[in-house]
């Protein structure tokens, strides 16, 4: 195993069982394109949820994440994710590429509006997208790290954009749950929270003055909470952080 520590496989009870959905749409959709239409309410749900809680969906519900963590994580090489895959330039470029192709296909299918073929072709667009994630994301999960795809996932980028709007509106600030340290002075900087982070983030180095981890790439999976040997971490709302525990 490489220097990158293996991520814990203890994912939420809900996400443990969502991975078959990715296989159902990605593979079953090749024969039944209508299955792709199931993706539409999922996209709407995660956009609304991310407006309030950032990438919570990614770490607690997402069927792709479930597949990467619970299934492919068992055979992953758990290598460090290459830096360029996490760079803003690559993430933005891939988002633009993905968005362009999705828009182009949707415009073609729009010509069929009012026909049965419209819904079938529309479904297949999302089937193709799920198949790409299944193949590309799955391969990266095995040869590099389970959540490699999540580092530049286009829907993850959409979630971050929605979250920015949520913070600007003040809604996210009231509802969001983040990794929170009860007292930064008691943190020994052991780095165990960073070692188990599937996104390779470093909570112990970046807590805010309100004792919360504000990185927008955090998927709120709670693995760092489980790993803290001093039981200092929790997934909490900012209002639950006591004034006495805050360190200026």
C-alpha angles and dihedrals in degrees: 000000000000127000090271108098118239113257118239115255094215100118127163119288090244096050091047088073103037099080096088088067091067091052092045093055099034097048105016089049090065087072099026108034090180088078088074090069088070087072093066097072089042091056091048092048096050092047091053092043093049090052086066105026111020116224094350089126091060095056100037113026114011112121091210091055089047091054092047095046106034103031111022094030087074091067100029120128088221095216124162113278108249110255095233091061089061097042118116090235095056094041091051094044093050091047090052092047093048093044093050093052093046092049092048092052093045091052090053092049091046088071088070094057112144095031134096089241090063093066093042093051091043090053091050091056089063092041088057091049091051091047090054091051090046093052103034098033092043093051091049090048091057102040098037120008135323096250098041092114090051089063090072104014110149092221089050087057090050089051092052091050090049090048091053089056090047091054093046090052091048093236095108092047090061100040108027121111117211139176102276131190115213093214126002092200090065093052110109093200090236090151096222090130089059094046093060097038108118089207093050093240125153110226096170091061098045113044113142126232086268089058094249133124105238101182108134091215092064109115095197092234092147096226091126089052090055092046099051105110091201096050091235099133133081140158101250146153117252090243090063093059106101117232091232092060095053117105118204 
